Amino acid sequence: MTALTTLAERFRPGAPGQGRRGLTYPKALLLVAGALFLLSVVRMITDENSLTATDQWVSAMTFAVPIGLAGLGGLWAERAGVINIGLEGMMMLGLFAAGWIGWQHGPWAAVAAGIVGGALGGLVHALATVTFGVDHIVSGVAINILALGVVQFLAKQWFGNEGSAAADAGGNDKQSPPMDRIEPFSVPGLSDWLGDLAGQRWFLISDAAGVLRALVHNVSWLTVVAVLLFVGTYLLLWRTSFGLRLRSCGENPQATESLGVNVYLYKYVALIVSGALAGLGGAYLAVLIRMYQDGQTGGRGYLGLATMIFGNWRPGGVAAGAGLFGFMDALQTRGGGAVVHATLLLFALVLLGLAVWQYLRGRRVVAAALAGTAVLLWAWYQATDTMPLELVTASPYLTTLLVLTLFAQRLRTPRAVGKPYRRGQDS
């Protein structure tokens, strides 16, 4: 236990060579309050009330959950030292399994089937990378390609087979028969009160009410499950000896092995959980529209990897990254060019604030670049009234790229991630 404690001290955030310490709760709350203040200011200036409307934030959570679950799956894998590019394929397996089981046995059975389908994909990745030493990237790409082919083949055989029960129930080569819906819930009283407050359109107060109402109005039960999984991941990986051992496998597996830890076992567990979380994300998509549809994952597994990197391999950061992408995706889906145009002003203000912060820290070149970009965004906002459709569609991806670029220097990858490990091998 003493050796394990020493290892924990060596790998703790803030230790020499381990990067900067994560955000404290007061700082995180201050950032949330600041973001809400900026949204309120932009809403007042642009008169785009959808920026803080409840329906907008409900949609944002809907878009964010599958991406966040994929990112959380990537976190489990990479914290154990294995790159999981195959998250997209595991989401496909979960999506198909949910559609296959869901129309026959209901949506909750679909959720369980999605978890199992994704976990099988994670097991295959573990077998290839941990047992046989296949390159992590090669294995992940192979899983994505294999999953796509398997899912499309099985869909034709099971859903599109003329005369089958699935085809008679509405299935075809591209989709499964519909399943029952999981009804969302609202908190009575509180939801109505916050709705009335949001309708007043008072500065900041109504905006806060509109955003908070999204937490108690038309909430999916699977969203609650996802939140619990994020909290559970943090508690398990950062507050237990199991989590310490698993994370040490991604930092220094040789040292971990010397302490008597079965590194192979922990990597297998991490990858199975990783696949299960990605599969749950796929099941979420199936339950959302009540069926499996070909191509429904839409690259969300890759976006999950981006949120994992943005989140610095921490659950809170992954959730924030998924929320940002979900917010932008909901804006372009619900509001279109006009509301996305308003975000130009929002980003200009954010970059201006970052420029001031960097200037005060003595980084004048970075501050000048940020200030220049802020001026360009402000000029773009002033010169136009809407955004072209192509840019509206690409806005979530451009936002993710911008954020990753700005915060790239603050990231710290687990030391041994992607590196081959064989039992008994020296570092």
N, C-alpha and C positions, 0 to 999 in steps of 0.2 A: 504493500500500500504506500510506503514511503517513496519507492521508485515511481509509482504511478502519480503520486502527488507532485513529484519533481517534474515529471513529464507534463503534467497539467500546467504547472507554473511556467514552464518553458514555452508552451503553446498558447498561453492566455493572450487575449487581445491587449495590446499596449506593451507587451514585453519587447525587449530589444529585437529588432528585425521582424517584428510581427505586424507592423503597420499601425495605424492610428486607432485609438479607442473608439468604439461605436457611440452613437448618439445616446445620451441619457434621456430618461423620460421627460424631464422638464424641457430639454432642448427640442425633443420631438413634438411635444405639445405646443411649444412656441412656433415651430415651423408650420404645424397644422393651422394655428391661429393666423399666422402671417399669410398663408396660402388662401385662407377664407377671406381675409381682409382684401387681398389683391383681387380675388374673384368678385367681391362686392363692389370694389372701385370700378373694375372693368364693366361690370353689369350696369352700373349707374351711368357710365360714360357712353357705352354703346347701346344701351336699352335692349340688350339681348338677355331677356329674363330666363331663357332656357339654360344659361350657364349654371344657375344654382337651383333649377327646378327639380322637384322630387323625382319626376319621371326620368329626367336626364340621369340622375344619380342611381336610380334603380337599374336603368339600362347599363350604366357604367359598371355596376357590380356584376350584372349578368355577363358582360363581355370579359370582365377581369377574372372571374372564378376559374374557368378552364385554363387560362394562361397561367394564373397563379399556381394551380395544382401541378401543371407541368414544370413550372419553375421550382416548386418545392420538391418535386421528384428529382430534378437535376441537382438540387442542393444535397439531398441524401446521397446520391451517387458520388458526387465530386468531393464531398466531405470525407468519404471513405477512400478516395484516391482514384476513382474510375470516371472517365468522361463518358457521359451518356448522350451522344448525338441521336440515339434511337428513340428519343421521347415522342417524336412525331409518329413513328410506327407503332409504339405502344399505345398512344392515344387512338390510333386507327383500330387496333385490336379491341380496346375497351369500347369504342363506339360501336363496332360491329357486334360484339358479344351482347352489349346492352340492347341493341335493336333486335337481335335474334331472340333473346329471352323475354324482352319486355312485352312484345305483342302477345305472347302466350301466357305470361305469369305476372304481368304488372310492372309498374315503374321501379318499385323498390327491389324486386328481383333483378331488374335490368341494371340497377346500380351495383348490386353484388356481382353480377356477371361481368360488368365492365372492369371492376377491380381485379377479378380473377384473370380476365383476358390480358390486361396490362401487366399483371404480375408474371404471367407466363412469358411475355416478351422480355421482362427484366431478368427472368431466370435464364433465358437463352443468352442474353448479353453477358450474364455472370459466367455461364459455362464457357463462352468463347473467350472472354478477357481474363478471367481469374484462373480457370483451370487449364485452358489451352494456350494462354498467353497471346491471343490475337490482338493486334493493334486496336485500341479503343475506338478510334475514328472509323476504321474499316468495318469493325463489327457493328457500330451504330448505323452507318450508312447502309450496310447490308440488311439490317433489321427493318429500316425504313422502306427499302425496295421490296423486301420479301413480304412485309406486312401489307403493302399496297396491293401486290399481286394476289396474295392469299385472300384478302378481304373481297376484292372484286370477283375472284373466281367463285368463292363461296356464296356471294350475293346472287350470282347468276344461277348457281345450282339450287339454292334454298328459297330465294325470294322470287326469282324470275322463271322458275320451272313451270311451264304451262300445265294447269290442272292440279297443282299442289295446293295445300291448304293456305300457304302463305300468299300465293298468287291470287287465290280466290278472295283473300281478306284485304287485298289492295297492294300487295307487294309486287315489285318488278326488279329488273336487273340493277337498278340504281337506288332502290330504297326498300325498306322493310315495311310490313303492315303497321299501321299506327297503334300505339299503346295508350293506356290511360294516362291522365295527367296527375302530377303531384300538385295539389292546390297550394298556392302561397298563403301566407298568413299576415294579418295586421294586428297591431296592439290596439284594442279599442280604447277610445278616450284620448290617449296620448297622440295617436295618429291624426285624429280630427283636430285636436288643439294645435298641433304643429302646422297642419295644413292651413288653418285659419290665420295663424301668425305669419306664415309664408306669403299668404295672399295680400297682406298689408303693404308689401314692397317697401318696408323700412330698410334703411341702410344697415347692413351687417346683421341686424337681428333677424330680419325676414330671410336673409340668405342662409344664415346658420340654421334656421328652422327648416328651410327647404331641404338642406343637405341632411340634417339629422332625421327628418321624417323618412328618408329613404331607408333608414335602419329599422323602422317599425311599420312600414307600409308595403304591402305586396312583396314580402320577403320570401324567397325560396328556402325550403328546408335544407336543400343541398348547399345553399350559401352558408347556413349556420354550421353545417357539417364541415365545410371548408375552413371556416374561421377556427373551429375547434381543432382541426388538424394543424393549422399554423401554430396555435398556442401549444398544442401537445408536442409538436416537433421541437419548439424552443425549449420546453421544459425537459423533454427526454434527452436531447442532444447536448444541452448546456447546463443541465442541473442534475444529471445522474452519472454514475460511473460507467454505465453502458454507453452513454453518449460520449464520454471522454475517450473511451477505448475506440469507438467508431471513428471519431474525429482524428485521433492519433494515427489511425491507419492511413489517413490521407495526408498526414504531415511527415511521419517517419515510421513506416511499417517495420523496418528492421529493429528499431528501438522498441517498438510495441511488441514485436515477437519475442524479444529478449525478456520481456516481463511476463511471458507465459500466455499472452493473448493469441487466440486463434485468428489470425488476420484474414485467412480465407473465409472463415465463417462470417465474420463481420462484413466483409465485402459482399458476400452472397446476400446476407440480410438486407444490406443497404440497397442493393440493386433490385431485389424483389420488391421492397417497399417503394423504391423509385418508380418501377414499372406500375405498381398498383396505384400510385397517386396519379400517374399519367393516364392510366386506364379509367380512373374515376373522372378525370377531366373529360375524356371521351364520352363516358356515360352521361355526364352532365349535359353535353351537347345533344345526345340522343333524347334524353328526358325532356330537354327544353323544347324541342320541336316535335316530340312524341314519336320519333322514328329514327332509324339509321338512314343517312343519305350519303351517296358516294361523294367524296371530296369535302365532307363537312368539317373536317379538322382545320382545313385552310391554313396550314403552316403554323398553327398555334403552339405546337411542340417546339419549334425553333424560336418563337417569340418567348416561350417559357425559359429557354436557355438565355435569351437576352435579358430577361428580368432577373434571372439568377445572378448574372454578372453585374448588372446594375445594382442589385441588392447586396453586393459584396459577400455573397454566400452566407447571408443571414436571413432568417425567416421574415423579420420585419421589413428588411430591404426588398425582399422578393415581393411581399404584399404591396409595398409602395410602388414598385415598378409595374406590377400587374394593374394596380389601380390607375396609374398614369395612362397606361396604354388603353385600359378599358374606358377611361374618361374621354380620351381623344377619339376612340372608335365610336363611342356613343354619340359624340358631337357630330361627327361626319355622317353617321347613319340617321340620326333624328333631326339635326338642325340644318345640314347642308352647308353651302358655301358661305352664307351670311354669318352664321354663328362661328364657323371655323375662322372666318376673317377676323372676328373679335379676338380670337386667341393670339393674333399677331401683336396686338397691344399688350395682352397679358404676358407674352414671352419677352416683349421689349422691356417691360417693367421688371420682370424677373432677372433678365440679363443685366439691367442697369444696377439692380441691387447687388448682384454678384460682382459687378465691376467695382463698386464702392468697397465691398468686402475685400477683394483681392488687392486693391490699392492700399487699404489700411494695413494689410499684411506685408506690404513692400513689394508685391509682384506687379509692377507697373506695366510691363509688357502685356501680361495676361489681362490686366484691367483695361488697357487700351483696346485690346482685341474684343473683349466683351462689350465695352461701351460702343465701339464701332458697329458691332453686330446689332446692338440694341437700337442704334440710330437708323440703321438700314431697315429693320423691322418696323419701326415707327413710321418711316417715310413710305414704306410699302402700304401700311395701314391707311395713311392719309391719302395716298394716291389712288386707292381702289375702294370699291364698295362691297365686293364679294371675292370669292376664291374660285379659280377654274376647277371644274369637276375632277380633273386628273390630280390636282394638288390636294383637293378635299379627300379623295380616296387614299392618297399616300400620306396624309397628315399624321396618322398614328405612327407609321414607320419612321418618318422624318423626325418626329418628336423623340422617339426612342433613340435614334442615332445621335441626335443632338445631346441628349442627357448622358448617354454613354461616353460621348466625346468629352464633355465637360468634367465628368467625374472619373475618368479613366485612371488618373494618377492616385486616386484614393483607394483603388482596388488592391486586394491581396489574395491571390490564388492560393489554395492549399498546396503546400510545398511538393508533395509527391503525386499530385493529380496527373494522370496520364502516363506516369512512368511505370515501366514493367516491374513486377515484383514476383520473385520466386522464393519459396520457403527456404530458409537457411542461407540466402544470398546476402553478401555484404553490401552496404550502401555505397 
